[in-house]
Structures are given as structure tokens and as C-alpha cells.
């Protein structure tokens, strides 16, 4: 799930603190070559959670070299049985250590306990099991039959094989989900991986690397996990001629730069980027259900999710009625310490992101939007009130740009065609939803250009469901068979029948 690149630069030091977690490079848990570390903070209170190794370009190059050797010189890419066994081990290991991962995710990411029981941890662990099971039945060879050519029969078939070395770069908002949604299918396909955690949430990702090193038989070099505050590390991963595939989750702006950098070596690139998804409420919808879903989706993980439906399009004649429902719902959202089960919403990741959210809200009000509720920072920590805006111009910044905070804008429309026009008036196309009579809602949803759509609150999340976007929301798909095949090449054979 993508983010804007507004993370503050972590404090880096070469003396004093030692790393609380280590890099995984070529099967060994190691410190950064420079011994430098950087801090990771709890966004609920600003206190330091721990220190991560500050990997350099040289560390990234060592990780790439290890992944290259493991792909070229071991049987990992061809031994399906080994891959299945290792993925099953990883699945069991993650389950066995889920409580320590849960505690770290709450503390470092600011995820509430409830969210760790779904998209922040428990669901991502299921992804690993899904791909272990997929390997048991997946057909890597497709028979195309025989044809006659030049007076002779020719047998033809297609084999699918691993694409090679994968550079996987993830965002801070859902680090367990993003890491495992890239690692599991890549490993199942037979690829080797260099995984780079986000600078704001490195410890969670490094913890996964440590579990792999200590509790699985995944061969040395197959998985490498690094962390670093130096932007040159990402540049090495996206430009190295020894990397075959780049998969990135983050902002659209960064995705454009990665695609441009990878083009020099014509790497395969797939990207999961930003979104500004619309929920369309039809005039025959259950307004209460639509308002409830919109409220709790907008404030889920403090709005730090690329697929959240943060534009709500409502029939003009029912605008005030729906806004009143939303305002009542927003008032019920509890927020605070994410370790407290009573709180639904946690903090934003850092103060810089909170300033960005607040700046967008305040500019929207100056531009004519009505602030119904919220719109204020809450201390201590990096909390922001659940915020509802109406009278929003559909072409304004707040309606067009990804806020990545708990902010919902309500936009009235005249008829179904107008709703579709507004929904599609975006550079993004990641997700969306329609509430109304099911047949009518599905027909309208088919006209919205996005990669995923919810009908009357339907839930598409699951390891078997491909996820990705249209337009500038990305290229390619994660999860499902489609996500697995992103890491495969197709090789066509023809043999003359003797």
C-alpha cells in the first residue's frame, strides 16, 4: 500500500548506539559495513524504538551479488520442492513469532492491535501459506500440441521460469503486507530477492529477515534484507545490471523516477503507487451503511493507505443528509495510543507527514471548502483529527492529490453519468466503490477505470485477489496467480518430431 515520500530523514550516527536488528546478506546477519545506524521512532509518542543498520551503496551491492550467485549457481530457481518446503517453514515461523511481530508493528508503525489482526500482520502471513500451496499444483509447462511444417511434425510447448534477481522496495505504511506480498510470490517463482525496508519502519522488515535466517532452510543469498537512510541505496537497486526485476510500492512521483532509472537496463518493473479513490453513493443506496464504511475506511491506519476511498460522491439531493451521518460517525472514531484496544485510529508516521496533511486541509478551507469536523493536530505523538470536508471543488488539490491522512472530501453529483465523470477525473485508478442496487451498482462500477472495486462494501482483500491500478496508480499486479506470474518469464520451445 503506497505513500507520499514525506518521511523525515532519520538521524544517522556512527558512534554510540548499536543496531537492534541486523541486515541479512548472503545468509549472514550483519551490521552495515560502516557500522552506522539510524533511529526508528514510535509515532504515537516520538520515542526511539530502536536503531537499524544504515546500509550503504556498498552493502546493497553485496546483497545484489549474493542474490545473483544464489540464482545463477544454486538449484533454488529449478527445485520446486525445495521452494515449497521453505515457504511452508517461513509460514510456520511467522505464525510462531506473530506476537513479537505484532508488538513491534504496533510500536514502530503505529498500527492498532485490531489492524494487526487483519491487514497489518495476520493477513500478510496468510499470503506466504497461499503461495506455498499454489506451488503444489501450478503448471510450469504448457503443452501447445504439434503442427506440421515443411513436411514434418513439430512439438511445441511453453515453460515458465524464474525471472531472476528481484529488487523489492517497500513503503512505511503496511510494511509486513508489502514485504510478504513481494517476497512470497517471488520466492515461489524461484527468484532471489533483495528487500529494502522503508526508513521510517525498518525494524519490522529486518525482523522478518532475522526469522528467515534463524528458522528456515532458505539458502544463503536467496533472501537479503537491508535498511538504510541513504537514497543512493535505492539507486543501486534500480540501476544495477545484476537486478532483473524491480518491484516498488510508494508514491507515484518516486515510481516515475524508478521506471526511468530502470529503463537504462530495460528491467522488468512493476509498481504499486498512489490513489485517490472514489466511493459513489447512488440514490437508491443504504446511506447509513455507505457513511459508516466511508468513515472507518478514511480513518483506518490514520488514512495511510493508497486504496482508501477518500472521495465520497453523493447525489446532490441527498448531500446534507449523508454529510450529517458522516459527521456523527466521525465524532465516534476513537484515536490515541495504538496499543490500547479501545482506540480505532493511531497516529501518522511522523511530524512531517502530519504537517503535509494539515497544510492540504488548511489550503482547502482557504480555497472554499467547508470544514465540518476535525482539521487539527493532536499532541503528543503525530495524531491528526478525523477530518470531513464538504463544498469541495472536484478539480481542487484536496480532491485530486493523495493526502495520506484521515481526511474525507464529499462531492455532490447530478446523475450517474456525472458521478462516473468525476470518479474518472483523476490521474489515479487504484480502487473505488459503489453503493446502491447491486445490478445498477455493478454496471456503474464497470465504467470506473480502477484496478479494484467494492460493491456495497464488498471486500476484495485476500492472497488470491490480484491488486494493482490503472493509469498512474501503477503497473502490474500483486497477489493471486497474476502476482505470482509477474516474477516468471515464458520460454517457448519447438522440437522436430524424429
C-alpha positions in Angstrom: 0.0 0.0 0.0 1.7 3.4 -1.4 2.8 6.6 0.3 4.0 10.0 -0.5 7.7 10.5 0.1 7.4 12.8 3.1 9.3 10.7 5.6 11.7 12.7 7.7 15.4 11.8 7.2 16.3 9.6 10.1 19.1 10.6 12.4 22.2 8.7 11.5 25.2 8.1 13.7 28.4 6.2 13.5 29.1 6.1 17.3 27.1 5.4 20.4 24.0 3.3 19.7 24.4 -0.2 18.2 21.9 -1.8 15.8 18.9 -3.5 17.5 18.4 -5.6 14.3 20.8 -6.7 11.6 20.9 -6.8 7.8 20.6 -10.2 6.2 23.2 -10.5 3.4 24.3 -13.8 1.8 22.8 -15.9 4.7 24.5 -13.9 7.4 23.1 -11.4 9.9 25.5 -8.5 9.8 25.8 -4.8 10.7 26.2 -2.2 8.0 29.8 -2.1 6.6 30.2 1.4 8.0 28.8 0.4 11.4 26.5 3.4 11.1 22.9 3.2 12.4 19.8 5.3 12.3 16.9 5.6 14.7 13.3 4.5 14.3 10.7 6.2 16.5 7.3 5.3 17.8 4.9 7.7 16.1 2.4 7.6 19.0 4.9 9.4 21.3 8.1 10.2 19.3 10.3 8.0 21.5 13.0 5.9 19.9 12.0 2.3 19.4 15.5 1.1 18.3 18.3 1.5 15.8 18.7 0.0 12.4 21.9 -0.5 10.3 22.4 2.3 7.8 23.3 0.3 4.8 25.4 2.0 2.2 25.6 1.5 -1.6 28.4 -1.0 -1.0 26.1 -3.0 1.3 23.4 -3.0 -1.4 26.0 -4.2 -4.0 27.0 -7.1 -1.7 23.4 -8.1 -1.3 22.8 -8.0 -5.1 25.9 -10.0 -5.7 24.7 -12.6 -3.2 21.3 -12.8 -4.8 22.9 -13.1 -8.2 25.1 -16.0 -7.1 22.2 -17.8 -5.4 20.1 -17.5 -8.6 22.9 -18.5 -11.0 24.8 -21.1 -9.0 22.2 -23.0 -6.9 19.2 -25.1 -7.6 16.8 -22.6 -6.0 15.3 -21.5 -9.3 14.6 -25.0 -10.5 13.8 -27.0 -7.4 10.1 -26.5 -6.8 10.1 -29.0 -3.9 12.7 -27.0 -2.0 10.9 -23.8 -2.5 7.6 -25.3 -1.3 9.3 -26.7 1.8 11.0 -23.4 2.6 7.8 -21.3 2.1 6.0 -23.7 4.4 8.8 -23.2 7.0 8.5 -19.5 6.7 4.8 -19.6 7.1 5.1 -21.6 10.3 7.9 -19.4 11.6 5.8 -16.2 11.1 2.9 -17.8 12.9 5.1 -18.9 15.7 6.6 -15.4 16.1 3.5 -13.4 15.3 3.1 -12.0 18.8 6.6 -10.4 18.8 6.0 -9.1 15.3 2.6 -7.7 16.4 4.1 -5.8 19.3 6.8 -4.4 17.1 4.3 -3.4 14.4 2.1 -1.6 16.9 5.1 0.2 18.4 7.1 1.2 15.2 4.3 1.5 12.6 1.6 3.0 14.8 -0.9 0.3 13.8 -3.7 -0.5 16.2 -4.0 -4.0 17.6 -7.2 -4.6 15.6 -5.4 -3.8 12.3 -2.5 -6.2 13.2 -5.2 -8.9 13.4 -6.0 -8.2 9.7 -4.1 -6.3 7.0 -1.1 -5.3 9.1 0.1 -8.8 10.1 -2.3 -11.8 10.2 -3.4 -11.4 6.6 0.1 -11.0 5.2 1.2 -14.2 7.0 -1.6 -16.0 5.1 0.0 -14.8 1.8 3.0 -17.0 2.5 0.8 -20.0 3.0 -1.1 -19.3 -0.1 1.9 -19.3 -2.3 3.3 -22.5 -0.7 0.0 -24.2 -1.6 -0.1 -22.6 -5.1 3.3 -24.2 -5.9 1.9 -27.7 -5.3 -0.5 -27.5 -8.3 0.9 -24.8 -10.6 1.7 -26.0 -14.1 5.0 -24.5 -15.2 4.8 -26.2 -18.6 2.0 -25.6 -21.1 1.6 -28.0 -24.0 0.8 -26.4 -27.3 0.5 -29.6 -29.2 2.0 -30.4 -32.6 1.9 -28.7 -36.0 3.1 -29.7 -39.5 5.7 -27.5 -41.1 8.0 -28.3 -44.0 6.6 -31.8 -44.2 7.4 -32.7 -40.6 5.6 -32.7 -37.3 6.8 -30.2 -34.7 6.0 -30.5 -31.0 5.7 -27.1 -29.2 5.4 -26.1 -25.5 5.9 -23.2 -23.2 7.9 -23.3 -19.9 7.7 -20.7 -17.2 10.8 -20.0 -15.3 12.0 -17.5 -12.7 12.8 -14.0 -13.9 16.0 -13.7 -11.8 17.1 -11.3 -9.2 14.4 -9.1 -7.7 14.9 -5.7 -6.0 11.9 -5.1 -3.8 11.5 -1.7 -2.3 8.6 -1.1 0.2 6.8 1.8 1.8 6.3 2.5 5.6 2.6 2.3 5.9 2.0 -1.5 5.8 5.5 -3.0 6.0 4.5 -6.6 6.8 2.0 -6.7 4.0 4.2 -5.1 1.4 7.3 -7.2 2.3 5.4 -10.5 2.2 3.3 -9.7 -0.8 6.6 -9.3 -2.7 8.7 -11.9 -1.0 6.3 -14.8 -1.1 5.4 -14.9 -4.8 9.0 -14.0 -5.9 10.4 -16.9 -3.8 7.7 -19.2 -5.0 8.6 -18.4 -8.6 12.2 -19.2 -8.0 13.6 -15.7 -7.9 16.1 -14.4 -5.4 15.4 -11.1 -3.6 17.0 -8.0 -2.1 14.3 -6.4 0.1 14.8 -2.9 1.2 12.7 -1.7 4.2 11.3 1.8 4.5 13.5 4.3 6.5 10.6 5.0 8.9 9.8 1.4 9.7 13.0 -0.6 9.2 12.9 -2.8 12.3 9.7 -4.7 11.3 11.2 -5.6 7.9 14.6 -6.5 9.4 12.8 -8.8 11.9 11.4 -10.8 9.0 14.9 -11.2 7.7 16.2 -12.4 11.0 13.4 -15.0 11.2 14.3 -16.3 7.7 18.0 -16.6 8.7 17.3 -18.4 12.0 14.3 -20.6 11.3 14.2 -21.6 7.7 16.3 -23.6 5.2 16.2 -20.8 2.6 19.7 -21.0 1.1 22.2 -18.2 1.6 21.7 -15.3 -0.8 18.2 -16.2 -1.8 16.7 -13.5 0.6 18.7 -10.4 1.5 17.1 -7.7 3.7 18.6 -4.3 4.1 17.7 -1.0 5.6 19.1 2.5 5.1 18.5 6.2 5.1 20.8 6.8 2.2 18.8 7.4 -1.0 21.8 6.0 -3.0 20.9 2.5 -1.8 17.6 2.6 -3.8 19.5 4.0 -6.8 21.9 1.0 -6.8 18.9 -1.5 -6.6 17.1 0.1 -9.5 20.1 0.5 -11.8 22.3 -2.5 -11.2 22.7 -4.7 -14.3 22.6 -7.7 -12.0 19.0 -6.9 -11.0 16.3 -8.3 -13.4 13.1 -7.1 -11.8 12.2 -4.1 -9.7 9.0 -4.1 -7.7 8.2 -0.9 -5.8 5.4 0.3 -3.5 5.4 4.0 -2.8 4.4 7.4 -4.3 3.7 7.9 -7.9 6.4 10.6 -8.1 9.0 8.1 -6.9 7.6 5.4 -9.2 8.1 7.6 -12.2 11.8 8.0 -11.2 12.3 4.3 -10.6 10.8 3.5 -14.0 13.1 6.0 -15.7 16.2 4.7 -13.9 15.3 1.0 -14.6 14.9 1.8 -18.3 18.6 2.1 -18.8 18.9 -1.7 -18.5 15.4 -2.5 -19.6 14.4 -4.2 -16.4 11.0 -5.5 -15.8 9.3 -3.1 -13.4 6.0 -3.3 -11.6 4.8 -0.6 -9.4 2.0 -0.2 -6.8 1.6 3.6 -6.4 -0.8 6.3 -5.3 -4.5 6.5 -5.3 -7.4 9.0 -4.9 -10.2 6.5 -4.9 -13.9 7.4 -5.1 -16.9 5.9 -3.4 -20.0 6.5 -5.4 -23.3 6.5 -3.4 -26.3 6.0 -5.6 -29.7 7.5 -4.8 -31.1 4.0 -4.0 -28.2 3.1 -1.7 -28.3 2.4 2.1 -26.9 5.8 3.1 -26.2 4.7 6.6 -24.0 1.7 5.5 -22.2 3.8 3.0 -21.5 6.5 5.5 -20.3 4.0 8.1 -17.9 2.3 5.7 -16.6 5.6 4.4 -15.9 6.9 7.9 -14.0 3.9 9.1 -12.1 3.4 5.8 -11.0 7.0 5.8 -9.7 6.7 9.4 -8.2 3.2 9.1 -4.5 3.5 9.9 -5.0 7.3 10.1 -5.7 7.3 6.4 -2.3 6.0 5.4 -3.5 3.6 2.7 -3.3 4.1 -1.1 -6.6 2.2 -1.8 -8.7 4.1 0.7 -11.8 5.7 -0.8 -11.2 9.3 0.3 -13.6 11.0 -2.2 -17.2 10.3 -1.5 -19.5 11.2 -4.4 -23.1 11.7 -3.3 -26.4 12.6 -5.0 -26.8 16.3 -4.7 -30.4 16.0 -3.4 -29.1 13.8 -0.5 -25.9 15.7 0.2 -26.8 17.2 3.5 -28.5 14.1 4.8 -25.3 12.0 4.1 -23.0 14.6 5.5 -24.9 14.7 8.8 -24.5 10.9 9.0 -20.8 11.2 8.3 -20.3 13.9 10.9 -21.9 11.8 13.6 -19.7 8.8 12.6 -16.5 10.9 12.6 -17.3 12.0 16.1 -17.3 8.3 17.2 -13.9 7.5 15.9 -11.6 6.9 18.9 -7.9 7.6 18.5 -4.8 7.6 20.6 -2.2 5.0 21.8 -2.4 2.2 19.2 -1.6 -0.3 21.9 -4.9 0.5 23.6 -7.6 -1.8 22.1 -10.1 0.9 22.7 -8.6 3.1 20.0 -9.6 2.6 16.4 -7.1 5.1 14.9 -3.4 5.5 15.5 -1.0 8.3 14.6 0.5 9.4 11.3 4.1 8.2 10.8 5.9 11.4 11.6 5.5 15.2 12.1 6.5 16.0 8.5 3.6 13.9 7.2 1.3 15.4 9.7 2.3 18.9 8.6 1.7 17.9 5.0 -1.8 16.7 5.8 -2.6 19.8 7.8 -1.3 22.1 5.1 -3.6 20.4 2.5 -6.6 20.8 4.8 -6.0 24.4 5.6 -5.4 25.3 1.9 -8.7 23.5 1.0 -10.6 25.7 3.5 -8.9 28.9 2.1 -10.0 27.7 -1.3 -13.6 27.5 -0.2 -14.1 24.0 1.2 -16.2 23.7 4.4 -14.6 22.1 7.4 -17.3 20.1 9.0 -15.2 18.4 11.7 -11.5 17.8 12.5 -8.7 19.7 10.9 -6.4 19.9 13.9 -3.1 18.3 15.1 -3.3 16.4 18.4 -0.2 16.0 20.7 1.7 14.2 21.9 2.7 12.0 19.1 1.7 12.6 15.4 -2.1 12.4 15.6 -4.5 14.3 13.4 -8.2 14.6 14.0 -10.5 12.7 11.7 -11.4 15.4 9.2 -14.5 15.9 7.0 -14.6 18.5 4.2 -17.6 19.5 2.0 -18.2 22.0 -0.7 -15.1 20.7 -2.4 -14.3 21.6 -6.0 -13.6 18.2 -7.7 -10.7 19.8 -9.5 -9.0 21.2 -6.3 -5.8 19.9 -4.8 -7.7 18.2 -1.9 -9.9 16.3 -4.4 -7.1 15.4 -6.8 -4.0 14.7 -4.7 -3.3 11.9 -2.3 -3.5 13.3 1.3 -2.4 10.1 3.1 -4.2 11.2 6.3 -7.6 10.8 7.9 -9.4 13.2 5.5 -12.6 12.6 3.6 -14.0 15.0 0.9 -17.6 14.9 -0.1 -18.5 15.9 -3.6 -22.1 16.1 -5.0 -23.0 14.9 -8.4 -26.1 15.3 -10.7 -26.7 11.9 -12.2 -24.9 8.6 -12.8 -23.0 9.9 -15.8 -21.8 12.9 -13.8 -20.7 10.5 -11.0 -18.7 8.4 -13.4 -17.1 11.5 -14.9 -16.0 12.8 -11.5 -14.7 9.4 -10.4 -12.6 9.0 -13.5 -11.3 12.6 -13.3 -8.0 11.6 -11.7 -4.5 10.6 -12.7 -5.0 7.7 -10.4 -7.0 4.5 -10.8 -6.3 2.2 -7.9 -9.6 1.4 -6.2 -13.2 2.6 -5.7 -16.6 1.5 -4.6 -20.3 1.9 -5.4 -23.2 1.6 -3.0 -26.7 1.0 -4.5 -28.9 -1.6 -6.1 -26.4 -4.4 -6.9 -27.2 -4.7 -10.6 -27.1 -1.0 -11.1 -24.0 -0.6 -8.9 -22.0 -3.2 -10.8 -23.0 -1.6 -14.2 -21.7 1.7 -13.0 -18.6 0.2 -11.4 -17.6 -1.3 -14.8 -17.4 2.3 -16.1 -14.9 3.4 -13.5 -11.3 2.9 -14.5 -9.6 1.4 -11.5 -7.9 -1.9 -10.6 -10.3 -2.9 -7.7 -13.9 -2.0 -6.9 -16.1 -2.7 -3.9 -19.8 -3.2 -4.4 -21.9 -2.4 -1.3 -18.9 -2.8 1.0 -17.6 -6.0 -0.7 -14.1 -7.0 0.5 -11.6 -7.9 -2.3 -8.6 -8.2 0.0 -7.1 -11.7 0.1 -4.0 -13.5 -1.1 -5.8 -14.9 -4.1 -7.1 -11.5 -5.4 -4.8 -9.5 -7.7 -4.3 -5.9 -6.6 -3.0 -3.0 -8.6 -4.0 0.1 -10.5 -4.8 1.7 -13.8 -3.2 4.9 -15.1 -0.7 6.5 -12.7 -1.6 4.1 -9.8 0.9 1.6 -11.1 2.0 -1.1 -13.5 1.3 -4.8 -12.9 -0.4 -6.7 -10.1 0.4 -8.1 -6.7 -1.1 -11.2 -5.1 -3.1 -14.0 -6.7 -1.8 -16.0 -9.7 -1.3 -12.8 -11.6 1.1 -11.6 -8.9 3.0 -14.8 -9.0 3.4 -14.7 -12.8 4.9 -11.2 -12.5 8.0 -13.0 -11.4 8.1 -15.5 -14.2 9.4 -15.5 -17.8 7.9 -17.6 -20.6 10.2 -19.6 -22.8 8.8 -21.2 -26.0 10.2 -24.5 -27.3 9.7 -26.3 -30.5 11.2 -29.8 -31.3 11.0 -31.5 -34.6 9.4 -35.0 -34.1 12.0 -37.6 -35.1 
